[in-house]
C-alpha cells in the first residue's frame, strides 16, 4: 500500500481536518475553473490562483469560494477600497 501525502486525510465521517487544509504539499497539479483561471494545488486541500496568488481552502470548486466576492476584479476593488480608507486617516 502506498501513501499519497498530496491528498487530505479524512476521518471516519469523511471530514477533512483544518490542519490538513493548510498542510503544504509538493504538487504540480493545476486545475482551471469555470472562469478560465488556473489554480495550483498548494496545500493538501488548498489552492492558489496563479494570476494573483489568491489562496482558498478547497479550491474554486469548494464551499468557501464565491466568485462574486473572490473574483480577481472584486478582489482588486476590495483592495483599492481598503487603501482609500487607510489613506483617509
C-alpha positions in Angstrom: 0.0 0.0 0.0 1.4 3.4 -1.0 0.8 6.7 0.7 -0.2 9.8 -1.2 0.6 12.7 1.0 -0.7 15.2 -1.5 -4.3 14.4 -0.7 -6.1 15.5 2.5 -6.6 12.9 5.3 -10.2 12.3 6.2 -11.7 11.0 9.4 -14.3 8.2 9.6 -17.1 10.7 8.9 -15.3 11.9 5.7 -14.3 15.3 7.3 -11.0 17.0 6.5 -9.2 18.4 9.4 -8.4 22.1 9.4 -4.7 21.3 9.8 -4.8 19.3 6.6 -6.4 22.2 4.7 -3.2 24.2 5.3 -0.6 21.4 5.2 1.9 22.2 2.4 2.4 19.6 -0.3 4.7 19.2 -3.3 2.4 19.2 -6.2 2.3 20.4 -9.8 -1.4 19.8 -10.1 -3.2 22.6 -11.9 -7.0 22.9 -12.5 -8.9 25.5 -14.5 -12.1 27.0 -13.0 -15.3 27.9 -14.8 -14.0 31.4 -15.5 -10.8 30.2 -17.2 -8.4 30.9 -14.3 -5.7 28.4 -13.4 -5.3 27.2 -9.8 -2.3 25.3 -8.4 -2.5 22.9 -5.6 -0.5 24.4 -2.7 -1.7 22.5 0.4 -3.4 19.2 1.0 -6.7 20.8 0.4 -5.9 24.4 -0.6 -5.4 26.1 -4.0 -3.7 29.3 -5.2 -5.0 31.2 -8.2 -1.9 31.6 -10.4 -2.8 35.0 -11.8 -2.9 36.8 -8.4 -1.7 34.3 -5.8 -5.1 34.2 -4.1 -5.4 31.2 -1.7 -8.7 29.5 -1.0 -9.3 26.3 1.0 -10.9 23.5 -1.0 -10.2 25.4 -4.3 -12.5 27.2 -6.7 -15.0 24.3 -6.7 -15.2 24.1 -2.9 -17.7 25.5 -0.5 -15.6 28.5 0.6 -15.2 30.0 -2.9 -17.8 32.6 -4.1 -16.9 34.2 -7.4 -19.0 37.3 -6.5 -16.5 38.1 -3.7 -13.4 36.2 -4.7 -13.0 37.1 -8.4 -9.8 39.0 -9.4 -11.9 42.0 -10.3 -13.7 42.2 -7.0 -10.5 41.4 -5.0 -8.9 44.4 -6.7 -11.9 46.6 -5.9 -11.8 45.5 -2.2 -8.0 46.1 -2.0 -8.4 49.6 -3.6 -11.2 50.4 -1.1 -9.1 49.4 1.8 -6.2 51.5 0.5 -8.5 54.5 0.2 -9.8 54.1 3.7 -6.2 53.8 5.0 -5.1 56.9 3.1 -8.0 59.0 4.6 -6.8 58.5 8.1 
